[in-house]
Every structure is written in structure tokens, then in C-alpha cells.
Amino acid sequence: MLRDGFLLLGFALAFVLVFRRLGLGATLGYLLAGAVVGPQVLGLVGDAEQKLGIAELGITLLLFLVGLELNPSRLWKMKRDILGLGLLQVTVCGLAIAGMILLTTEFSWEAALALGMPLALSSTAQVLPMLQSSGRLRTPFGERAFAILLFQDLSIIPMITIITAMSRNPADAGGPPGWLMVIYTLAAIAALIAAGRYLIRPLFRLIGNLGEREMFVVAALFTVMASAAVMELLGLSTALGAFVAGVMLADSPYRHELEADVEPFRSILLGLFFLAVGMMLNLHAIAERPLFVAGMAAGLIAIKAAIIFGIGRAFGMPWRGALALGLLLSQGGEFGFVLFAQAQNALLIAPDAASLFGAVVTLSMATTPFLMMATANFRREAEAAKGEREGPQPDGANAVVVGFGRFGQGVTQMLLASNIPVTMVDTDIEMIDVAAGFGAKVYFGDGTRIDLLRQAGAEEAEMIFFCMDGDQISPEFVEAVHEAFPRAAIYVRAYDRRALIRLRGTPVGAVVREVMESAVKMARIALADAGLSQDAIARAEDMFRANDRERLKLQIEAGDVRVARDHIITQPQASTQQG
């Protein structure tokens, strides 16, 4: 096991780095690494079937994370694109591709449908990183692409059901009738939702109060595995169980913490899944029919790009934007491999056919970066002419506020009053509950973790505020945040002047001492009540601020808070009494 793990991870690391460098995405790197290290090329690692069985947990975790993305308010805002664009794309593309396979091959209609439906799906693992790296994920274009990908992910469950219904496998035929499966499915979903409300959420609340981060990881994995196990026990899809588990926690305060904890396991297992698929590709069958693979890949890309372009235009997209959407989603996706395996187990297609169409998906994925690069100038032409640009939406920049105490609440309300959407993060369960009572959505999580900030949307945010109490922010942490999220301006609440001195020279937009302005304001009110004129009060404030600035400058230069003591006002200043 150690030897196989060493070889698989080593080859995966090398190939993924090269493919990332070339802009081709990690998925293709994993597939090619698996093919090279597998039995048909170098023969260094075997038993791909067993590894695939373990790696399918990566698909389960991916469905869990998809469920976590289903925030009700976001879904409601995108309902037209999800149910309109998404439904039309999956249905029309699936039927058109199945028709192409039926007309150009000798497959039965059941086999053509079992192959055409998976090929209608695009690669979430490839498209989302492309949108994120170009800064377009939060734009109207990116939202529509995400809506289609989301519906595609949701459509996997009915596709599995359709393939099972067409199955020629006697084991499937001996299963319960379809109407009973529907009842089982609805009962299992209801049970999982009830468990989420009355068992899982209280469990996470207890762990949050205890402050045991490691137990959060254990509880998150337990939730996914338990949901999948319940579905498997009933003979249903484990992916459906994981998806329902994600949905029942999507609107909970623990969503971002769960995403950050599960993501590393999902990434590793999904990478192993693609490695195993690459190992199982029948390269001899592909080598015998290279023209078939190339022709099918070209037909797949042309059909999907044309149909998505037409649907985009029907939904009011400018034709260049619709073309970009069609090209971006023209490839096959990673779930195709899952559904091909399902069709193979159902005896609808032979193993060689699964390998051939797996190669079709792989080749189509390889073309997407080149298609986007080749058409980039052509697609931008109209945008420049109209003065349009992709960027943040006009309702204001996105912001992440870490720490929702007294300070963070004030910052958040100012931002929201300026129509800027805010994601709020805190570790105080009681504070989260109190905020919920006032209608504020605060997520549970440690905002000093880079991975949690990423899950909270820091990559798309333009502002990140650290408003926690105490002296928790170090210069090294600020540098790490800036390096991870260079687009975002960083603002820090400093506990005292020592913290401010430490953070000078770091890439922060501003550092604010938490009590200075309130102290000045109280003194101004008291001086006015004592009968001083506004001019005298202003002179006193100016003197204090000038002394403080000079003192702070000298302290920063010396790196010592004890210097410049002569700038501290310790005796009454007669000049401020005049006027």
C-alpha cells in the first residue's frame, strides 16, 4: 500500500503540476498520470478496481459539497437560470448526443441514451477553477455558468435512476419495483432532514461550544458517511444521501467550517478517483479506433456548444456571451466516468465502450482551455465596443467580516447600509444564535484559517475585515492572507498601539485602534458639557492627535513602544483653555 501510494502521488504530483502550468487543469493530469502508471503502460500499480471503490468516496464528498452550496436565498435568486438554462441544457444536449450516437454507431437506443445523458454534463472540476482564476465567478456570466453546472450536478441522481430502470443486469431486475423505490427515497430523504435538524445541528453546536476543531472534522465525515450508508442500506444512491446531507446543512452557521474541513479529503479522494479511471482506460481499444474517439469528441463539442449558444440567446444573453458560455461548457465531465461505470454494471454497454467514451470525455476536456484562449480576443471585441466589462456586480464589493462582536457588528451594518453584501464569520456559538434572533446570518468558523476564508468567498471578495477582540493578528498572518487573496483589501482592528506598530509595513488597507475614536468622542462631549468652546475643544483634539502621530512614528522607527515618552500629555495645557 505504501509503495502504491508513493507511486500514485508522485506521478499525480508531476503530471498535475505540468498540466496546471499549461492551463489544462488538474483533472487531465490525474487521468494521464493514472494511464501512465497503470497496467497498460508502465505497469507500476495495479488493482485499479479496488482503488476506484475507495476513491468513489471522493464523488460522495463532492456531492456533499454541492449540497452545501444550495443556500436557499442564492437558489431563489438563480431559480430562472437553474430551472430554465440548466434543465434545457441537460435535456436537449442529452437527447441530441444520444441521437448522434444512435445514428453513427450500432448501439441500442438504451445504450445510446445511457451514453448520451452523461456526455451532456460538463466538468465542474475544470470550469469553476477557470471562472475563479479569471475573476468571473461572481459576474452575471459566471452566475449563469454556475447555475447550469449546479443543475447538472443535481441531474446525476435522476440519470442514475434512469440507467437502473433500463438495466439488463439480473441483480438489478431482482430489486424492488420502481414505485417502492420512490417511497424508499422519499422516506430516506425525510429521515435525513429530520436527523439533520434534531441530531446533527445540535451535535455541531456542542462541538462548537467545546472548541474542538478536530471533532468538527470527525463529525463532518461521520455525517457524510452515515447519510451515504443509510441510502446504500436501502439500495439507493450513496451520492443522493451525501447530497441530502449537504442540503440539510447548507443554511446552518457551520457551512463554511464544514466546507473547509471536508475539502482536503474531497480533493485527495477525487484525485485518486481520476487516477483509478486513468488506470482502467483500455488504451488498446482506444488505439484501435483513434478516429472514432476524435470524431465523437468533435461531435460532442460541436453539439453542446451550438445548443448552449442557442439556449443562451433564448434567455437574452448577447451572442458573444452565449458563445463563450457554449465553449466553456462544451466538454464532457468527471461524472461521465461515474455514469459510464453505472451503465457498464447495468450491462447496457461493454467495458471497451466505457473506455472509448471515457477517452472521448478526456479529449473534450483537453480542448476547452485551447478553445477559450483561441477565441478570447474575438469574444472581447463587443465588450470593449460597448464599454462593458466583467467585474464586480454594481451592487457593491463583496466583503468578509471575521468577528461579529460589538466592533464587527458596527462595521457590518455600515457595509450593508452601503449595499455591500457581507459574509460574517465568528466562533462564538452564543453570538451566532443571538445574531440569528435579529435576522443576521453569521457562520461558525475560525476566520484565521486561510482555507476557511477561501470557503467563505475571500477569493472573490474585495474587502476582508478582521474585527476580533484581543491581539490575534500577526504580521505573518496578514502576509499570508494577502498572498492567498491579492484582490482583497485587508482591514484590521488593533487591540492597542503595540499591535498597530507590529502591523505597520504589512499589506493592510488600514489598522484601527479599537477604542481611540470612542475615547476622543467621549472627551469632546465632556469638554462641551464643561463649558469649553468648540474652538478650544478642536485645539485640544488637534494637539492630542499630533502628539500621538509623532509618538507613533518614533515608536515605529525604533520598534519600541517605550520611546517618545515626552509626547505623552501628562499636565494640563493652558493654551487649550483660551478662546
C-alpha positions in Angstrom: 0.0 0.0 0.0 2.8 2.4 0.8 4.6 1.6 -2.4 1.4 2.2 -4.5 0.6 5.4 -2.6 4.1 6.7 -3.2 4.0 6.0 -6.9 0.4 7.3 -7.4 1.0 10.5 -5.5 4.4 11.0 -7.2 3.1 10.6 -10.7 0.0 12.7 -9.9 2.1 15.5 -8.5 4.3 15.6 -11.5 1.5 15.5 -14.1 -0.8 17.8 -12.3 1.9 20.5 -11.9 2.7 20.3 -15.6 -0.9 20.4 -16.7 -1.7 23.3 -14.3 1.3 25.1 -15.7 -0.1 24.6 -19.3 -3.5 25.8 -18.2 -5.1 22.4 -18.9 -6.5 21.7 -15.4 -5.8 19.1 -12.8 -8.3 16.5 -13.9 -6.5 15.8 -17.2 -3.2 15.5 -15.2 -4.7 12.9 -12.9 -6.2 10.9 -15.8 -2.9 10.8 -17.8 -0.9 10.0 -14.6 -3.2 7.0 -14.0 -2.9 5.8 -17.5 0.9 6.0 -17.5 1.4 4.4 -14.0 -1.3 1.8 -14.7 -1.1 -1.7 -16.1 -1.2 -0.8 -19.8 1.8 1.5 -19.9 4.4 1.2 -17.2 2.6 -1.4 -15.1 3.8 0.0 -11.8 0.5 0.0 -10.0 -2.4 -2.5 -10.3 -5.8 -3.3 -8.8 -7.5 -0.3 -10.2 -10.9 -1.6 -9.3 -10.2 -1.7 -5.6 -8.7 1.8 -5.7 -11.7 3.0 -7.6 -14.1 1.6 -4.9 -12.2 3.6 -2.2 -11.9 6.7 -4.4 -15.6 6.8 -5.1 -15.8 8.3 -1.7 -14.5 11.4 -3.4 -17.6 11.6 -5.6 -19.7 11.2 -2.4 -17.9 14.1 -0.7 -18.2 16.2 -3.9 -22.0 15.8 -3.8 -22.0 16.7 -0.2 -20.1 20.0 -1.0 -22.5 20.6 -3.9 -25.4 20.3 -1.4 -23.7 22.8 0.9 -23.7 25.3 -1.9 -27.5 25.2 -2.0 -28.2 28.3 0.1 -31.9 28.9 -0.2 -31.6 32.7 -0.9 -29.0 32.2 -3.6 -31.0 29.4 -5.2 -34.1 31.6 -5.2 -32.2 34.4 -6.9 -30.9 32.0 -9.5 -34.1 29.9 -9.9 -34.8 31.0 -13.5 -31.3 30.1 -14.7 -31.1 26.8 -12.7 -34.5 25.5 -13.8 -34.5 27.2 -17.2 -31.0 27.2 -18.6 -30.0 24.1 -16.7 -33.0 21.9 -17.4 -32.9 22.8 -21.1 -29.2 22.3 -21.5 -29.2 18.8 -19.8 -32.3 17.6 -21.6 -31.7 18.9 -25.1 -27.9 18.1 -25.1 -28.5 14.6 -23.7 -31.1 13.7 -26.3 -29.1 15.3 -29.2 -25.9 13.4 -28.2 -27.8 10.2 -27.7 -29.3 10.7 -31.2 -25.8 11.2 -32.7 -24.5 8.0 -31.1 -27.6 6.1 -32.2 -27.2 7.3 -35.8 -23.4 6.8 -36.1 -22.9 3.6 -34.2 -24.6 0.2 -33.8 -25.5 0.8 -30.1 -29.1 0.1 -29.0 -31.3 3.0 -28.0 -30.8 2.1 -24.3 -27.1 2.2 -24.7 -27.1 5.4 -26.7 -29.3 7.1 -24.0 -27.0 5.7 -21.2 -24.0 7.3 -23.0 -25.7 10.5 -24.2 -27.0 11.6 -20.8 -23.6 11.6 -19.1 -22.0 13.3 -22.1 -24.5 16.2 -21.6 -22.7 17.0 -18.3 -19.8 19.4 -18.2 -16.7 19.4 -15.9 -17.4 21.3 -12.7 -13.8 20.4 -11.6 -12.5 22.2 -14.7 -14.9 25.1 -15.3 -15.2 26.5 -11.8 -11.4 27.0 -11.3 -11.3 28.7 -14.8 -14.0 31.1 -13.7 -12.3 31.8 -10.4 -8.9 32.4 -11.9 -10.4 34.9 -14.4 -12.4 36.7 -11.7 -15.7 36.0 -13.4 -17.4 33.6 -10.9 -19.4 36.4 -9.3 -20.3 38.1 -12.5 -23.7 37.6 -14.4 -21.8 35.4 -16.8 -20.3 33.3 -14.1 -23.6 33.0 -12.2 -25.2 31.5 -15.3 -22.4 29.1 -15.8 -22.6 28.1 -12.2 -26.4 27.7 -12.5 -26.0 25.2 -15.3 -23.3 23.3 -13.6 -25.4 23.1 -10.4 -28.4 21.7 -12.3 -26.1 19.2 -14.0 -24.8 18.0 -10.6 -28.4 17.7 -9.4 -29.4 15.7 -12.6 -26.9 12.9 -11.7 -29.4 11.4 -9.3 -32.3 11.0 -11.9 -29.7 9.8 -14.5 -28.6 7.0 -12.2 -32.3 6.1 -11.7 -32.9 6.0 -15.4 -29.9 3.8 -16.0 -31.0 1.5 -13.3 -34.5 1.3 -14.8 -33.1 0.3 -18.2 -30.7 -2.2 -16.6 -30.2 -5.7 -18.1 -28.4 -7.0 -15.0 -30.4 -9.7 -13.3 -29.3 -8.4 -9.9 -30.9 -5.0 -10.7 -34.0 -6.8 -12.2 -34.5 -8.7 -8.9 -34.6 -5.4 -6.9 -37.8 -3.8 -5.6 -40.3 -2.2 -8.1 -39.9 1.4 -9.1 -42.9 2.7 -7.1 -41.4 1.2 -3.9 -38.0 2.7 -4.7 -39.7 6.1 -4.9 -41.3 5.6 -1.5 -37.9 4.4 0.0 -36.2 7.5 -1.5 -38.8 10.0 -0.1 -38.8 8.3 3.3 -35.0 8.3 3.5 -34.8 12.0 2.5 -37.4 12.9 5.1 -35.5 10.9 7.7 -32.2 12.5 6.8 -33.7 16.0 7.0 -35.2 15.2 10.4 -31.8 13.8 11.6 -30.1 17.0 10.4 -32.4 19.3 12.3 -32.7 17.3 15.5 -29.4 15.4 15.8 -26.7 16.8 13.5 -27.1 20.5 14.2 -27.2 20.1 18.0 -24.1 17.9 17.6 -22.2 20.6 15.7 -23.4 23.2 18.3 -22.0 21.1 21.1 -18.6 20.7 19.3 -18.5 24.4 18.6 -19.0 25.3 22.2 -16.3 22.9 23.2 -13.9 24.4 20.7 -12.7 21.0 19.5 -11.8 21.6 15.8 -10.6 18.0 15.3 -14.0 16.8 16.3 -15.6 19.0 13.7 -13.7 17.1 11.0 -14.8 13.8 12.5 -18.4 14.9 12.8 -18.4 16.2 9.2 -17.1 12.9 7.8 -19.5 11.0 10.1 -22.4 13.0 8.7 -21.5 12.2 5.1 -20.7 8.6 5.7 -23.9 8.0 7.7 -26.1 9.6 5.1 -24.5 7.6 2.3 -24.7 4.4 4.4 -28.4 4.8 5.0 -29.0 5.2 1.3 -26.9 2.2 0.5 -28.7 0.1 3.1 -32.0 0.8 1.2 -30.4 0.1 -2.2 -30.4 3.7 -3.2 -27.7 6.1 -4.4 -25.0 6.9 -1.9 -24.4 10.1 -3.8 -28.1 11.1 -3.1 -27.5 10.5 0.6 -24.4 12.7 0.7 -26.2 15.4 -1.4 -29.2 15.5 1.1 -26.7 15.7 4.0 -25.2 18.8 2.4 -28.5 20.4 1.6 -29.8 19.9 5.2 -26.7 21.8 6.5 -26.5 24.4 3.7 -28.3 27.1 5.7 -26.6 26.3 9.0 -24.0 28.5 10.6 -21.5 25.6 10.2 -21.5 25.6 6.4 -18.1 27.2 5.8 -16.3 25.3 8.6 -17.7 22.1 7.1 -16.6 23.0 3.6 -13.1 23.8 4.8 -12.8 20.6 6.8 -14.2 18.3 4.1 -12.5 19.9 1.1 -9.0 18.3 1.6 -10.5 14.8 1.8 -12.6 15.5 -1.2 -9.7 16.8 -3.2 -7.4 13.8 -2.4 -10.1 11.2 -3.0 -11.4 12.8 -6.2 -7.8 12.9 -7.4 -7.5 9.2 -6.6 -10.7 8.6 -8.4 -9.4 10.1 -11.6 -6.1 8.2 -11.2 -8.1 5.0 -11.0 -10.2 5.9 -14.0 -6.9 6.6 -15.9 -5.6 3.2 -14.9 -8.7 1.5 -16.1 -8.8 3.2 -19.5 -8.4 0.5 -22.2 -5.7 2.2 -24.2 -5.5 -0.7 -26.7 -9.2 -0.3 -27.6 -8.6 3.5 -28.0 -5.5 2.9 -30.1 -7.5 0.6 -32.4 -10.2 3.3 -33.0 -8.5 6.7 -32.7 -10.7 8.3 -35.4 -13.8 7.2 -33.6 -12.6 8.9 -30.4 -11.6 12.1 -32.2 -14.8 12.2 -34.2 -17.0 11.6 -31.2 -15.1 14.3 -29.2 -15.5 16.8 -32.1 -19.2 16.0 -32.4 -19.8 16.3 -28.6 -18.1 19.7 -28.5 -20.0 21.0 -31.6 -23.4 19.8 -30.4 -23.0 21.1 -26.9 -21.5 24.5 -27.9 -24.3 25.0 -30.5 -27.2 24.0 -28.2 -25.9 26.1 -25.2 -25.3 29.0 -27.5 -28.9 28.8 -28.7 -30.3 28.4 -25.2 -28.2 31.4 -24.0 -29.6 33.6 -26.8 -33.1 32.5 -26.0 -32.5 33.7 -22.4 -31.4 37.1 -23.6 -27.6 36.8 -23.5 -25.6 38.8 -26.1 -24.4 36.4 -28.8 -20.7 36.7 -27.9 -21.5 35.9 -24.2 -23.7 33.0 -25.3 -20.9 31.7 -27.5 -18.4 32.0 -24.6 -20.8 30.0 -22.4 -21.2 27.3 -25.0 -17.5 26.9 -25.5 -16.8 26.9 -21.7 -19.3 24.1 -21.1 -18.7 22.1 -24.3 -16.6 19.4 -22.7 -17.7 16.2 -21.0 -17.4 16.0 -17.3 -16.0 13.9 -14.5 -19.4 12.5 -13.6 -19.5 10.9 -17.0 -17.0 8.3 -15.7 -19.3 7.5 -12.8 -22.3 7.1 -15.1 -20.4 5.0 -17.7 -19.4 2.6 -14.8 -23.1 2.6 -13.8 -24.2 1.7 -17.4 -21.5 -1.0 -17.6 -22.7 -2.6 -14.3 -26.2 -2.5 -15.7 -25.0 -4.4 -18.8 -26.0 -1.6 -21.2 -22.5 -1.1 -22.5 -19.4 -3.2 -22.7 -16.1 -2.3 -20.8 -14.4 -1.3 -24.1 -17.3 1.1 -24.8 -16.8 2.7 -21.4 -13.1 3.1 -22.1 -13.8 4.6 -25.5 -16.2 7.2 -24.3 -14.0 7.9 -21.3 -11.4 8.8 -23.8 -13.9 11.0 -25.6 -14.6 12.9 -22.3 -10.9 13.2 -21.7 -10.1 14.6 -25.1 -13.0 17.0 -25.0 -11.8 18.3 -21.6 -8.3 18.9 -23.1 -9.8 21.2 -25.8 -11.6 23.6 -23.5 -8.6 25.8 -22.5 -7.4 26.0 -26.1 -10.9 26.9 -27.3 -11.2 29.7 -24.7 -7.7 31.0 -25.5 -8.2 30.9 -29.3 -11.5 32.8 -29.1 -10.6 35.3 -26.3 -10.0 38.4 -28.5 -12.9 37.6 -30.7 -15.3 37.3 -27.7 -14.0 40.5 -26.1 -14.5 42.7 -29.1 -18.1 43.6 -28.4 -17.4 44.1 -24.7 -14.8 46.8 -25.5 -17.1 48.4 -28.0 -20.0 48.7 -25.6 -17.8 49.8 -22.7 -18.8 46.7 -20.8 -16.5 44.7 -18.6 -16.6 41.7 -16.4 -16.1 42.6 -12.8 -17.9 43.0 -9.5 -21.6 43.5 -9.7 -22.9 47.1 -9.4 -24.5 46.5 -6.0 -21.1 46.9 -4.4 -18.0 44.9 -3.5 -18.2 41.6 -1.6 -16.8 41.6 1.9 -15.9 39.1 4.6 -16.1 40.2 8.2 -14.3 38.0 10.8 -15.6 38.6 14.3 -19.2 39.6 14.9 -18.8 41.2 18.3 -19.6 44.9 19.0 -16.9 46.1 16.6 -17.7 43.7 13.8 -21.4 44.5 14.1 -20.8 48.2 13.5 -18.6 47.5 10.5 -21.1 45.1 9.0 -24.1 47.4 9.4 -22.1 50.3 7.7 -21.3 48.0 4.8 -24.8 46.7 4.4 -26.1 50.2 4.6 -23.9 50.9 1.6 -25.5 48.0 -0.3 -22.4 45.8 0.0 -23.0 42.1 0.5 -21.2 40.7 3.6 -20.3 37.2 4.8 -19.9 37.2 8.6 -17.8 34.6 10.5 -17.4 34.0 14.2 -16.5 31.2 16.6 -18.9 32.2 19.4 -22.0 30.0 19.2 -24.0 32.1 21.6 -23.2 35.2 19.5 -24.3 33.4 16.3 -27.6 32.4 18.0 -28.2 36.0 19.2 -27.5 37.3 15.7 -29.9 34.8 14.2 -32.6 36.1 16.5 -32.1 39.6 14.9 -32.2 38.2 11.4 -28.4 38.2 10.8 -26.7 35.2 9.2 -23.4 34.6 10.9 -21.4 31.4 10.0 -19.4 29.4 12.5 -15.7 29.1 11.8 -12.1 30.2 12.6 -11.5 33.2 10.4 -7.7 32.9 11.0 -7.7 29.8 8.8 -6.9 30.5 5.1 -8.9 27.5 3.9 -12.0 28.7 5.8 -11.6 32.3 4.4 -11.5 30.7 1.0 -14.7 28.8 1.6 -16.3 32.0 2.9 -15.7 33.6 -0.5 -12.4 35.6 0.2 -11.1 34.8 -3.3 -14.0 36.9 -4.8 -14.2 39.4 -2.0 -12.7 42.9 -2.4 -12.5 43.6 1.4 -11.6 41.4 4.4 -12.1 42.8 7.9 -10.6 41.2 11.0 -12.7 42.6 13.8 -11.9 40.1 16.6 -11.3 41.1 20.2 -7.8 40.8 21.6 -4.4 40.8 20.0 -4.8 37.9 17.5 -3.5 39.2 14.1 0.2 38.8 13.4 2.2 40.3 10.5 2.9 36.8 9.2 -0.8 36.1 9.1 -1.6 39.4 7.2 1.1 38.5 4.7 -0.4 35.0 4.2 -3.9 36.4 3.7 -2.6 39.0 1.2 -0.7 36.3 -0.8 -3.8 34.0 -0.8 -6.3 36.7 -1.7 -4.4 39.5 -3.5 -7.6 41.1 -4.8 -8.9 41.9 -1.3 -8.0 44.9 0.8 -7.3 43.9 4.4 -8.6 45.9 7.4 -7.6 45.0 10.9 -8.9 46.0 14.4 -5.9 46.6 16.6 -6.1 45.9 20.3 -3.6 48.7 21.1 -0.7 50.7 19.7 1.7 47.7 20.2 -0.5 45.8 17.7 -0.6 48.8 15.4 3.2 49.1 15.5 3.7 45.5 14.7 1.4 45.6 11.6 3.0 48.7 10.1 4.7 47.8 6.8 2.3 44.9 6.2 -0.1 44.9 3.2 -3.1 46.2 5.1 -5.5 48.8 3.9 -5.9 50.2 7.4 -5.3 49.4 11.1 -7.8 50.9 13.5 -7.2 51.1 17.3 -10.4 49.8 18.7 -11.0 52.5 21.5 -9.2 55.6 20.3 -12.1 57.3 18.4 -14.6 56.5 21.1 -12.3 57.9 23.8 -11.9 61.1 21.7 -15.6 61.4 21.3 -16.3 61.0 25.0 -13.8 63.6 25.9 -15.3 66.0 23.4 -18.8 65.6 24.9 -17.4 66.0 28.4 -15.5 69.2 27.5 -18.5 70.7 25.8 -20.6 70.0 28.9 -17.9 71.6 31.0 -18.4 74.9 29.0 -15.4 74.9 26.7 -15.9 76.4 23.2 -15.8 74.3 20.1 -12.6 76.0 19.0 -10.9 75.1 22.3 -12.1 71.5 22.1 -10.8 71.3 18.5 -7.4 72.7 19.6 -7.2 70.1 22.3 -8.1 67.3 19.9 -5.6 68.5 17.3 -2.8 68.6 20.0 -3.6 65.1 21.2 -3.7 63.7 17.6 -0.5 65.5 16.6 1.4 64.2 19.6 0.0 60.8 19.2 1.0 60.6 15.5 4.5 61.9 16.2 4.9 59.5 19.1 3.7 56.6 16.9 6.1 57.5 14.1 9.1 57.5 16.5 7.9 54.2 18.1 7.7 52.5 14.6 11.1 53.8 13.7 12.6 52.5 16.9 10.5 49.4 17.1 9.9 50.0 20.8 6.7 51.2 22.4 8.6 52.8 25.3 10.2 55.6 23.3 8.9 59.2 22.8 7.5 59.4 26.3 7.8 63.2 26.2 5.0 63.2 23.6 2.5 61.9 26.2 0.4 64.8 27.6 0.7 64.4 31.4 -0.1 68.0 32.6 -2.9 70.5 31.9 -2.2 72.5 28.7 -3.2 76.2 29.3 -3.4 77.1 25.6 -6.5 74.9 25.1 -8.4 76.9 27.7 -8.3 80.0 25.6 -10.8 81.0 23.0 
